[in-house]
Amino acid sequence: MAEYERVVWVDSDIAINPAAPSIVEGVPIERIGATDEHAFPSPQARQAILEALIASSPDSGALSKAFWQSWRDAGAWHAA
């Protein structure tokens, strides 16, 4: 990787819009940048989206209400 100036790791569930701002802009070359997924588009909007997903999800199955409800508490995702 020595021939590259930067390496960017993007999760597979991210859709990149050509009109979106650069994901490396504002991150000094010697630093690592990260994004808090709970902060976008805003904490309140994320919560509203999550509640809408829960309300419209089936009671069972891979993407059930219980699945989406588990997303409410990010602190519980990784047990100590």
PDB file of N, CA, C and O in Angstrom:
ATOM      1  N   MET A   1       0.814  -1.191   0.000  1.00  0.00           N
ATOM      2  CA  MET A   1       0.000   0.000   0.000  1.00  0.00           C
ATOM      3  C   MET A   1       0.858   1.255   0.000  1.00  0.00           C
ATOM      4  O   MET A   1       0.336   2.368   0.045  1.00  0.00           O
ATOM      5  N   ALA A   2       2.142   1.081  -0.049  1.00  0.00           N
ATOM      6  CA  ALA A   2       3.045   2.223   0.003  1.00  0.00           C
ATOM      7  C   ALA A   2       2.825   3.200  -1.143  1.00  0.00           C
ATOM      8  O   ALA A   2       3.159   4.379  -1.021  1.00  0.00           O
ATOM      9  N   GLU A   3       2.270   2.728  -2.251  1.00  0.00           N
ATOM     10  CA  GLU A   3       2.061   3.623  -3.389  1.00  0.00           C
ATOM     11  C   GLU A   3       0.809   4.493  -3.246  1.00  0.00           C
ATOM     12  O   GLU A   3       0.560   5.363  -4.081  1.00  0.00           O
ATOM     13  N   TYR A   4       0.027   4.263  -2.200  1.00  0.00           N
ATOM     14  CA  TYR A   4      -1.201   5.038  -1.995  1.00  0.00           C
ATOM     15  C   TYR A   4      -0.998   6.134  -0.962  1.00  0.00           C
ATOM     16  O   TYR A   4      -0.291   5.951   0.029  1.00  0.00           O
ATOM     17  N   GLU A   5      -1.622   7.263  -1.205  1.00  0.00           N
ATOM     18  CA  GLU A   5      -1.577   8.361  -0.243  1.00  0.00           C
ATOM     19  C   GLU A   5      -2.521   8.088   0.924  1.00  0.00           C
ATOM     20  O   GLU A   5      -2.205   8.394   2.074  1.00  0.00           O
ATOM     21  N   ARG A   6      -3.685   7.510   0.619  1.00  0.00           N
ATOM     22  CA  ARG A   6      -4.688   7.209   1.640  1.00  0.00           C
ATOM     23  C   ARG A   6      -5.380   5.892   1.323  1.00  0.00           C
ATOM     24  O   ARG A   6      -5.469   5.470   0.170  1.00  0.00           O
ATOM     25  N   VAL A   7      -5.861   5.264   2.371  1.00  0.00           N
ATOM     26  CA  VAL A   7      -6.711   4.087   2.240  1.00  0.00           C
ATOM     27  C   VAL A   7      -8.005   4.423   2.962  1.00  0.00           C
ATOM     28  O   VAL A   7      -7.986   4.914   4.091  1.00  0.00           O
ATOM     29  N   VAL A   8      -9.120   4.159   2.312  1.00  0.00           N
ATOM     30  CA  VAL A   8     -10.430   4.448   2.903  1.00  0.00           C
ATOM     31  C   VAL A   8     -11.200   3.145   3.032  1.00  0.00           C
ATOM     32  O   VAL A   8     -11.342   2.403   2.060  1.00  0.00           O
ATOM     33  N   TRP A   9     -11.692   2.869   4.223  1.00  0.00           N
ATOM     34  CA  TRP A   9     -12.506   1.683   4.483  1.00  0.00           C
ATOM     35  C   TRP A   9     -13.934   2.165   4.652  1.00  0.00           C
ATOM     36  O   TRP A   9     -14.220   2.984   5.526  1.00  0.00           O
ATOM     37  N   VAL A  10     -14.828   1.661   3.822  1.00  0.00           N
ATOM     38  CA  VAL A  10     -16.239   2.047   3.867  1.00  0.00           C
ATOM     39  C   VAL A  10     -17.060   0.775   4.030  1.00  0.00           C
ATOM     40  O   VAL A  10     -16.871  -0.182   3.279  1.00  0.00           O
ATOM     41  N   ASP A  11     -17.970   0.753   5.002  1.00  0.00           N
ATOM     42  CA  ASP A  11     -18.837  -0.409   5.190  1.00  0.00           C
ATOM     43  C   ASP A  11     -19.604  -0.730   3.917  1.00  0.00           C
ATOM     44  O   ASP A  11     -19.859   0.148   3.092  1.00  0.00           O
ATOM     45  N   SER A  12     -19.963  -1.980   3.769  1.00  0.00           N
ATOM     46  CA  SER A  12     -20.648  -2.430   2.552  1.00  0.00           C
ATOM     47  C   SER A  12     -22.072  -1.911   2.443  1.00  0.00           C
ATOM     48  O   SER A  12     -22.659  -1.958   1.362  1.00  0.00           O
ATOM     49  N   ASP A  13     -22.639  -1.418   3.537  1.00  0.00           N
ATOM     50  CA  ASP A  13     -24.012  -0.908   3.474  1.00  0.00           C
ATOM     51  C   ASP A  13     -24.067   0.599   3.213  1.00  0.00           C
ATOM     52  O   ASP A  13     -25.121   1.216   3.363  1.00  0.00           O
ATOM     53  N   ILE A  14     -22.960   1.179   2.832  1.00  0.00           N
ATOM     54  CA  ILE A  14     -22.903   2.607   2.531  1.00  0.00           C
ATOM     55  C   ILE A  14     -23.054   2.815   1.027  1.00  0.00           C
ATOM     56  O   ILE A  14     -22.348   2.203   0.225  1.00  0.00           O
ATOM     57  N   ALA A  15     -23.981   3.685   0.666  1.00  0.00           N
ATOM     58  CA  ALA A  15     -24.151   4.067  -0.740  1.00  0.00           C
ATOM     59  C   ALA A  15     -23.484   5.423  -0.929  1.00  0.00           C
ATOM     60  O   ALA A  15     -23.818   6.383  -0.234  1.00  0.00           O
ATOM     61  N   ILE A  16     -22.553   5.505  -1.857  1.00  0.00           N
ATOM     62  CA  ILE A  16     -21.821   6.744  -2.080  1.00  0.00           C
ATOM     63  C   ILE A  16     -22.514   7.542  -3.175  1.00  0.00           C
ATOM     64  O   ILE A  16     -22.702   7.059  -4.292  1.00  0.00           O
ATOM     65  N   ASN A  17     -22.882   8.748  -2.841  1.00  0.00           N
ATOM     66  CA  ASN A  17     -23.551   9.654  -3.764  1.00  0.00           C
ATOM     67  C   ASN A  17     -22.481  10.539  -4.399  1.00  0.00           C
ATOM     68  O   ASN A  17     -21.686  11.141  -3.677  1.00  0.00           O
ATOM     69  N   PRO A  18     -22.440  10.634  -5.719  1.00  0.00           N
ATOM     70  CA  PRO A  18     -21.425  11.473  -6.370  1.00  0.00           C
ATOM     71  C   PRO A  18     -21.472  12.940  -5.930  1.00  0.00           C
ATOM     72  O   PRO A  18     -20.473  13.649  -6.045  1.00  0.00           O
ATOM     73  N   ALA A  19     -22.613  13.396  -5.431  1.00  0.00           N
ATOM     74  CA  ALA A  19     -22.737  14.786  -4.985  1.00  0.00           C
ATOM     75  C   ALA A  19     -22.322  14.965  -3.525  1.00  0.00           C
ATOM     76  O   ALA A  19     -22.276  16.093  -3.033  1.00  0.00           O
ATOM     77  N   ALA A  20     -22.023  13.877  -2.831  1.00  0.00           N
ATOM     78  CA  ALA A  20     -21.645  13.956  -1.418  1.00  0.00           C
ATOM     79  C   ALA A  20     -20.260  14.581  -1.268  1.00  0.00           C
ATOM     80  O   ALA A  20     -19.431  14.487  -2.173  1.00  0.00           O
ATOM     81  N   PRO A  21     -20.013  15.220  -0.124  1.00  0.00           N
ATOM     82  CA  PRO A  21     -18.678  15.789   0.100  1.00  0.00           C
ATOM     83  C   PRO A  21     -17.637  14.675   0.254  1.00  0.00           C
ATOM     84  O   PRO A  21     -17.978  13.524   0.527  1.00  0.00           O
ATOM     85  N   SER A  22     -16.390  15.030   0.076  1.00  0.00           N
ATOM     86  CA  SER A  22     -15.290  14.080   0.213  1.00  0.00           C
ATOM     87  C   SER A  22     -15.263  13.503   1.623  1.00  0.00           C
ATOM     88  O   SER A  22     -15.427  14.231   2.602  1.00  0.00           O
ATOM     89  N   ILE A  23     -15.057  12.198   1.723  1.00  0.00           N
ATOM     90  CA  ILE A  23     -14.990  11.582   3.049  1.00  0.00           C
ATOM     91  C   ILE A  23     -13.606  11.707   3.682  1.00  0.00           C
ATOM     92  O   ILE A  23     -13.425  11.344   4.845  1.00  0.00           O
ATOM     93  N   VAL A  24     -12.637  12.211   2.938  1.00  0.00           N
ATOM     94  CA  VAL A  24     -11.305  12.425   3.512  1.00  0.00           C
ATOM     95  C   VAL A  24     -11.027  13.897   3.812  1.00  0.00           C
ATOM     96  O   VAL A  24     -10.070  14.220   4.515  1.00  0.00           O
ATOM     97  N   GLU A  25     -11.859  14.780   3.281  1.00  0.00           N
ATOM     98  CA  GLU A  25     -11.661  16.209   3.527  1.00  0.00           C
ATOM     99  C   GLU A  25     -11.797  16.494   5.021  1.00  0.00           C
ATOM    100  O   GLU A  25     -12.735  16.027   5.667  1.00  0.00           O
ATOM    101  N   GLY A  26     -10.886  17.237   5.545  1.00  0.00           N
ATOM    102  CA  GLY A  26     -10.932  17.589   6.959  1.00  0.00           C
ATOM    103  C   GLY A  26     -10.222  16.594   7.862  1.00  0.00           C
ATOM    104  O   GLY A  26     -10.141  16.808   9.071  1.00  0.00           O
ATOM    105  N   VAL A  27      -9.707  15.506   7.292  1.00  0.00           N
ATOM    106  CA  VAL A  27      -8.955  14.529   8.081  1.00  0.00           C
ATOM    107  C   VAL A  27      -7.487  14.656   7.695  1.00  0.00           C
ATOM    108  O   VAL A  27      -7.116  14.333   6.567  1.00  0.00           O
ATOM    109  N   PRO A  28      -6.650  15.122   8.615  1.00  0.00           N
ATOM    110  CA  PRO A  28      -5.230  15.249   8.291  1.00  0.00           C
ATOM    111  C   PRO A  28      -4.653  13.908   7.832  1.00  0.00           C
ATOM    112  O   PRO A  28      -5.044  12.854   8.332  1.00  0.00           O
ATOM    113  N   ILE A  29      -3.742  13.956   6.897  1.00  0.00           N
ATOM    114  CA  ILE A  29      -3.170  12.755   6.287  1.00  0.00           C
ATOM    115  C   ILE A  29      -2.563  11.807   7.325  1.00  0.00           C
ATOM    116  O   ILE A  29      -2.540  10.594   7.116  1.00  0.00           O
ATOM    117  N   GLU A  30      -2.076  12.347   8.431  1.00  0.00           N
ATOM    118  CA  GLU A  30      -1.432  11.516   9.449  1.00  0.00           C
ATOM    119  C   GLU A  30      -2.419  10.975  10.490  1.00  0.00           C
ATOM    120  O   GLU A  30      -2.010  10.337  11.460  1.00  0.00           O
ATOM    121  N   ARG A  31      -3.707  11.228  10.291  1.00  0.00           N
ATOM    122  CA  ARG A  31      -4.734  10.820  11.251  1.00  0.00           C
ATOM    123  C   ARG A  31      -5.678   9.787  10.656  1.00  0.00           C
ATOM    124  O   ARG A  31      -5.685   9.539   9.450  1.00  0.00           O
ATOM    125  N   ILE A  32      -6.471   9.195  11.532  1.00  0.00           N
ATOM    126  CA  ILE A  32      -7.526   8.269  11.128  1.00  0.00           C
ATOM    127  C   ILE A  32      -8.856   8.960  11.398  1.00  0.00           C
ATOM    128  O   ILE A  32      -9.086   9.463  12.498  1.00  0.00           O
ATOM    129  N   GLY A  33      -9.723   8.984  10.403  1.00  0.00           N
ATOM    130  CA  GLY A  33     -11.040   9.586  10.563  1.00  0.00           C
ATOM    131  C   GLY A  33     -12.083   8.511  10.818  1.00  0.00           C
ATOM    132  O   GLY A  33     -11.927   7.369  10.386  1.00  0.00           O
ATOM    133  N   ALA A  34     -13.138   8.875  11.514  1.00  0.00           N
ATOM    134  CA  ALA A  34     -14.243   7.951  11.791  1.00  0.00           C
ATOM    135  C   ALA A  34     -15.531   8.753  11.887  1.00  0.00           C
ATOM    136  O   ALA A  34     -15.512   9.967  12.092  1.00  0.00           O
ATOM    137  N   THR A  35     -16.638   8.061  11.736  1.00  0.00           N
ATOM    138  CA  THR A  35     -17.947   8.699  11.831  1.00  0.00           C
ATOM    139  C   THR A  35     -18.794   7.944  12.839  1.00  0.00           C
ATOM    140  O   THR A  35     -18.810   6.713  12.844  1.00  0.00           O
ATOM    141  N   ASP A  36     -19.483   8.659  13.674  1.00  0.00           N
ATOM    142  CA  ASP A  36     -20.429   8.067  14.619  1.00  0.00           C
ATOM    143  C   ASP A  36     -21.762   7.902  13.906  1.00  0.00           C
ATOM    144  O   ASP A  36     -22.451   8.885  13.633  1.00  0.00           O
ATOM    145  N   GLU A  37     -22.123   6.664  13.606  1.00  0.00           N
ATOM    146  CA  GLU A  37     -23.350   6.429  12.843  1.00  0.00           C
ATOM    147  C   GLU A  37     -24.602   6.895  13.572  1.00  0.00           C
ATOM    148  O   GLU A  37     -25.643   7.090  12.946  1.00  0.00           O
ATOM    149  N   HIS A  38     -24.517   7.074  14.882  1.00  0.00           N
ATOM    150  CA  HIS A  38     -25.683   7.524  15.642  1.00  0.00           C
ATOM    151  C   HIS A  38     -25.888   9.029  15.560  1.00  0.00           C
ATOM    152  O   HIS A  38     -26.909   9.544  16.014  1.00  0.00           O
ATOM    153  N   ALA A  39     -24.932   9.727  14.990  1.00  0.00           N
ATOM    154  CA  ALA A  39     -25.025  11.185  14.892  1.00  0.00           C
ATOM    155  C   ALA A  39     -25.612  11.656  13.566  1.00  0.00           C
ATOM    156  O   ALA A  39     -25.861  12.848  13.388  1.00  0.00           O
ATOM    157  N   PHE A  40     -25.835  10.734  12.640  1.00  0.00           N
ATOM    158  CA  PHE A  40     -26.300  11.131  11.308  1.00  0.00           C
ATOM    159  C   PHE A  40     -27.613  10.469  10.960  1.00  0.00           C
ATOM    160  O   PHE A  40     -27.808   9.306  11.314  1.00  0.00           O
ATOM    161  N   PRO A  41     -28.510  11.138  10.295  1.00  0.00           N
ATOM    162  CA  PRO A  41     -28.405  12.530   9.878  1.00  0.00           C
ATOM    163  C   PRO A  41     -28.425  13.475  11.075  1.00  0.00           C
ATOM    164  O   PRO A  41     -27.841  14.557  11.016  1.00  0.00           O
ATOM    165  N   SER A  42     -29.089  13.080  12.160  1.00  0.00           N
ATOM    166  CA  SER A  42     -29.008  13.714  13.476  1.00  0.00           C
ATOM    167  C   SER A  42     -29.483  12.646  14.456  1.00  0.00           C
ATOM    168  O   SER A  42     -30.180  11.717  14.048  1.00  0.00           O
ATOM    169  N   PRO A  43     -29.127  12.750  15.734  1.00  0.00           N
ATOM    170  CA  PRO A  43     -29.602  11.731  16.680  1.00  0.00           C
ATOM    171  C   PRO A  43     -31.132  11.615  16.690  1.00  0.00           C
ATOM    172  O   PRO A  43     -31.672  10.513  16.790  1.00  0.00           O
ATOM    173  N   GLN A  44     -31.821  12.746  16.587  1.00  0.00           N
ATOM    174  CA  GLN A  44     -33.284  12.732  16.607  1.00  0.00           C
ATOM    175  C   GLN A  44     -33.851  12.087  15.339  1.00  0.00           C
ATOM    176  O   GLN A  44     -34.794  11.298  15.410  1.00  0.00           O
ATOM    177  N   ALA A  45     -33.282  12.420  14.190  1.00  0.00           N
ATOM    178  CA  ALA A  45     -33.757  11.833  12.932  1.00  0.00           C
ATOM    179  C   ALA A  45     -33.469  10.338  12.898  1.00  0.00           C
ATOM    180  O   ALA A  45     -34.294   9.557  12.424  1.00  0.00           O
ATOM    181  N   ARG A  46     -32.310   9.939  13.396  1.00  0.00           N
ATOM    182  CA  ARG A  46     -31.985   8.515  13.427  1.00  0.00           C
ATOM    183  C   ARG A  46     -32.983   7.769  14.294  1.00  0.00           C
ATOM    184  O   ARG A  46     -33.436   6.686  13.924  1.00  0.00           O
ATOM    185  N   GLN A  47     -33.330   8.334  15.444  1.00  0.00           N
ATOM    186  CA  GLN A  47     -34.304   7.698  16.333  1.00  0.00           C
ATOM    187  C   GLN A  47     -35.666   7.592  15.656  1.00  0.00           C
ATOM    188  O   GLN A  47     -36.337   6.568  15.779  1.00  0.00           O
ATOM    189  N   ALA A  48     -36.079   8.630  14.950  1.00  0.00           N
ATOM    190  CA  ALA A  48     -37.364   8.609  14.244  1.00  0.00           C
ATOM    191  C   ALA A  48     -37.361   7.542  13.147  1.00  0.00           C
ATOM    192  O   ALA A  48     -38.352   6.835  12.966  1.00  0.00           O
ATOM    193  N   ILE A  49     -36.262   7.427  12.425  1.00  0.00           N
ATOM    194  CA  ILE A  49     -36.141   6.402  11.382  1.00  0.00           C
ATOM    195  C   ILE A  49     -36.228   5.013  12.007  1.00  0.00           C
ATOM    196  O   ILE A  49     -36.923   4.137  11.493  1.00  0.00           O
ATOM    197  N   LEU A  50     -35.526   4.819  13.109  1.00  0.00           N
ATOM    198  CA  LEU A  50     -35.535   3.532  13.791  1.00  0.00           C
ATOM    199  C   LEU A  50     -36.936   3.178  14.282  1.00  0.00           C
ATOM    200  O   LEU A  50     -37.376   2.039  14.132  1.00  0.00           O
ATOM    201  N   GLU A  51     -37.633   4.141  14.863  1.00  0.00           N
ATOM    202  CA  GLU A  51     -38.999   3.882  15.344  1.00  0.00           C
ATOM    203  C   GLU A  51     -39.933   3.547  14.186  1.00  0.00           C
ATOM    204  O   GLU A  51     -40.818   2.705  14.336  1.00  0.00           O
ATOM    205  N   ALA A  52     -39.751   4.190  13.034  1.00  0.00           N
ATOM    206  CA  ALA A  52     -40.566   3.878  11.854  1.00  0.00           C
ATOM    207  C   ALA A  52     -40.267   2.466  11.359  1.00  0.00           C
ATOM    208  O   ALA A  52     -41.180   1.745  10.956  1.00  0.00           O
ATOM    209  N   LEU A  53     -39.004   2.069  11.387  1.00  0.00           N
ATOM    210  CA  LEU A  53     -38.641   0.705  10.996  1.00  0.00           C
ATOM    211  C   LEU A  53     -39.287  -0.315  11.925  1.00  0.00           C
ATOM    212  O   LEU A  53     -39.820  -1.327  11.470  1.00  0.00           O
ATOM    213  N   ILE A  54     -39.238  -0.050  13.219  1.00  0.00           N
ATOM    214  CA  ILE A  54     -39.835  -0.962  14.195  1.00  0.00           C
ATOM    215  C   ILE A  54     -41.338  -1.072  13.958  1.00  0.00           C
ATOM    216  O   ILE A  54     -41.885  -2.175  13.942  1.00  0.00           O
ATOM    217  N   ALA A  55     -42.000   0.055  13.775  1.00  0.00           N
ATOM    218  CA  ALA A  55     -43.456   0.067  13.586  1.00  0.00           C
ATOM    219  C   ALA A  55     -43.888  -0.681  12.329  1.00  0.00           C
ATOM    220  O   ALA A  55     -44.966  -1.274  12.303  1.00  0.00           O
ATOM    221  N   SER A  56     -43.067  -0.657  11.301  1.00  0.00           N
ATOM    222  CA  SER A  56     -43.459  -1.277  10.030  1.00  0.00           C
ATOM    223  C   SER A  56     -42.909  -2.692   9.845  1.00  0.00           C
ATOM    224  O   SER A  56     -43.149  -3.316   8.812  1.00  0.00           O
ATOM    225  N   SER A  57     -42.179  -3.199  10.828  1.00  0.00           N
ATOM    226  CA  SER A  57     -41.561  -4.520  10.695  1.00  0.00           C
ATOM    227  C   SER A  57     -42.493  -5.626  11.163  1.00  0.00           C
ATOM    228  O   SER A  57     -43.363  -5.401  12.004  1.00  0.00           O
ATOM    229  N   PRO A  58     -42.307  -6.832  10.609  1.00  0.00           N
ATOM    230  CA  PRO A  58     -43.122  -7.965  11.053  1.00  0.00           C
ATOM    231  C   PRO A  58     -42.730  -8.392  12.465  1.00  0.00           C
ATOM    232  O   PRO A  58     -41.672  -8.012  12.968  1.00  0.00           O
ATOM    233  N   ASP A  59     -43.591  -9.182  13.097  1.00  0.00           N
ATOM    234  CA  ASP A  59     -43.326  -9.647  14.456  1.00  0.00           C
ATOM    235  C   ASP A  59     -42.263 -10.739  14.514  1.00  0.00           C
ATOM    236  O   ASP A  59     -41.684 -10.986  15.572  1.00  0.00           O
ATOM    237  N   SER A  60     -42.005 -11.391  13.389  1.00  0.00           N
ATOM    238  CA  SER A  60     -40.995 -12.449  13.375  1.00  0.00           C
ATOM    239  C   SER A  60     -40.207 -12.387  12.069  1.00  0.00           C
ATOM    240  O   SER A  60     -40.586 -11.706  11.116  1.00  0.00           O
ATOM    241  N   GLY A  61     -39.107 -13.119  12.063  1.00  0.00           N
ATOM    242  CA  GLY A  61     -38.263 -13.146  10.877  1.00  0.00           C
ATOM    243  C   GLY A  61     -36.946 -12.429  11.110  1.00  0.00           C
ATOM    244  O   GLY A  61     -36.696 -11.883  12.184  1.00  0.00           O
ATOM    245  N   ALA A  62     -36.107 -12.442  10.081  1.00  0.00           N
ATOM    246  CA  ALA A  62     -34.756 -11.881  10.190  1.00  0.00           C
ATOM    247  C   ALA A  62     -34.759 -10.384  10.478  1.00  0.00           C
ATOM    248  O   ALA A  62     -33.896  -9.900  11.210  1.00  0.00           O
ATOM    249  N   LEU A  63     -35.709  -9.647   9.920  1.00  0.00           N
ATOM    250  CA  LEU A  63     -35.784  -8.190  10.126  1.00  0.00           C
ATOM    251  C   LEU A  63     -37.049  -7.837  10.907  1.00  0.00           C
ATOM    252  O   LEU A  63     -37.802  -6.939  10.530  1.00  0.00           O
ATOM    253  N   SER A  64     -37.260  -8.563  11.999  1.00  0.00           N
ATOM    254  CA  SER A  64     -38.455  -8.377  12.826  1.00  0.00           C
ATOM    255  C   SER A  64     -38.346  -7.144  13.715  1.00  0.00           C
ATOM    256  O   SER A  64     -37.307  -6.486  13.764  1.00  0.00           O
ATOM    257  N   LYS A  65     -39.426  -6.848  14.408  1.00  0.00           N
ATOM    258  CA  LYS A  65     -39.430  -5.738  15.365  1.00  0.00           C
ATOM    259  C   LYS A  65     -38.298  -5.899  16.382  1.00  0.00           C
ATOM    260  O   LYS A  65     -37.611  -4.933  16.714  1.00  0.00           O
ATOM    261  N   ALA A  66     -38.108  -7.126  16.874  1.00  0.00           N
ATOM    262  CA  ALA A  66     -37.064  -7.375  17.881  1.00  0.00           C
ATOM    263  C   ALA A  66     -35.675  -7.043  17.337  1.00  0.00           C
ATOM    264  O   ALA A  66     -34.837  -6.501  18.058  1.00  0.00           O
ATOM    265  N   PHE A  67     -35.434  -7.367  16.075  1.00  0.00           N
ATOM    266  CA  PHE A  67     -34.143  -7.040  15.467  1.00  0.00           C
ATOM    267  C   PHE A  67     -33.896  -5.540  15.526  1.00  0.00           C
ATOM    268  O   PHE A  67     -32.845  -5.103  15.994  1.00  0.00           O
ATOM    269  N   TRP A  68     -34.857  -4.748  15.054  1.00  0.00           N
ATOM    270  CA  TRP A  68     -34.680  -3.291  15.018  1.00  0.00           C
ATOM    271  C   TRP A  68     -34.690  -2.690  16.417  1.00  0.00           C
ATOM    272  O   TRP A  68     -34.008  -1.694  16.659  1.00  0.00           O
ATOM    273  N   GLN A  69     -35.451  -3.274  17.345  1.00  0.00           N
ATOM    274  CA  GLN A  69     -35.460  -2.766  18.715  1.00  0.00           C
ATOM    275  C   GLN A  69     -34.084  -2.902  19.357  1.00  0.00           C
ATOM    276  O   GLN A  69     -33.703  -2.088  20.198  1.00  0.00           O
ATOM    277  N   SER A  70     -33.342  -3.928  18.961  1.00  0.00           N
ATOM    278  CA  SER A  70     -32.002  -4.122  19.524  1.00  0.00           C
ATOM    279  C   SER A  70     -31.037  -3.018  19.098  1.00  0.00           C
ATOM    280  O   SER A  70     -29.969  -2.871  19.692  1.00  0.00           O
ATOM    281  N   TRP A  71     -31.396  -2.248  18.088  1.00  0.00           N
ATOM    282  CA  TRP A  71     -30.553  -1.140  17.620  1.00  0.00           C
ATOM    283  C   TRP A  71     -30.723   0.115  18.481  1.00  0.00           C
ATOM    284  O   TRP A  71     -29.965   1.073  18.325  1.00  0.00           O
ATOM    285  N   ARG A  72     -31.690   0.123  19.372  1.00  0.00           N
ATOM    286  CA  ARG A  72     -31.946   1.323  20.188  1.00  0.00           C
ATOM    287  C   ARG A  72     -30.776   1.651  21.110  1.00  0.00           C
ATOM    288  O   ARG A  72     -30.451   2.821  21.309  1.00  0.00           O
ATOM    289  N   ASP A  73     -30.146   0.628  21.671  1.00  0.00           N
ATOM    290  CA  ASP A  73     -29.091   0.842  22.660  1.00  0.00           C
ATOM    291  C   ASP A  73     -27.751   0.353  22.117  1.00  0.00           C
ATOM    292  O   ASP A  73     -27.422  -0.830  22.214  1.00  0.00           O
ATOM    293  N   ALA A  74     -26.988   1.276  21.548  1.00  0.00           N
ATOM    294  CA  ALA A  74     -25.692   0.904  20.962  1.00  0.00           C
ATOM    295  C   ALA A  74     -24.739   0.347  22.012  1.00  0.00           C
ATOM    296  O   ALA A  74     -23.879  -0.473  21.693  1.00  0.00           O
ATOM    297  N   GLY A  75     -24.883   0.780  23.256  1.00  0.00           N
ATOM    298  CA  GLY A  75     -24.020   0.290  24.320  1.00  0.00           C
ATOM    299  C   GLY A  75     -24.185  -1.195  24.585  1.00  0.00           C
ATOM    300  O   GLY A  75     -23.282  -1.834  25.125  1.00  0.00           O
ATOM    301  N   ALA A  76     -25.332  -1.751  24.209  1.00  0.00           N
ATOM    302  CA  ALA A  76     -25.596  -3.171  24.428  1.00  0.00           C
ATOM    303  C   ALA A  76     -25.085  -4.043  23.281  1.00  0.00           C
ATOM    304  O   ALA A  76     -25.126  -5.270  23.376  1.00  0.00           O
ATOM    305  N   TRP A  77     -24.611  -3.434  22.213  1.00  0.00           N
ATOM    306  CA  TRP A  77     -24.157  -4.212  21.058  1.00  0.00           C
ATOM    307  C   TRP A  77     -22.929  -5.044  21.381  1.00  0.00           C
ATOM    308  O   TRP A  77     -22.767  -6.141  20.847  1.00  0.00           O
ATOM    309  N   HIS A  78     -22.073  -4.544  22.238  1.00  0.00           N
ATOM    310  CA  HIS A  78     -20.824  -5.225  22.563  1.00  0.00           C
ATOM    311  C   HIS A  78     -20.783  -5.464  24.065  1.00  0.00           C
ATOM    312  O   HIS A  78     -20.479  -4.559  24.843  1.00  0.00           O
ATOM    313  N   ALA A  79     -21.087  -6.672  24.455  1.00  0.00           N
ATOM    314  CA  ALA A  79     -21.106  -6.998  25.885  1.00  0.00           C
ATOM    315  C   ALA A  79     -19.699  -6.903  26.463  1.00  0.00           C
ATOM    316  O   ALA A  79     -18.711  -7.220  25.800  1.00  0.00           O
ATOM    317  N   ALA A  80     -19.636  -6.463  27.707  1.00  0.00           N
ATOM    318  CA  ALA A  80     -18.334  -6.322  28.385  1.00  0.00           C
ATOM    319  C   ALA A  80     -17.795  -7.657  28.821  1.00  0.00           C
ATOM    320  O   ALA A  80     -16.714  -7.725  29.406  1.00  0.00           O
TER     321      ALA A  80
END
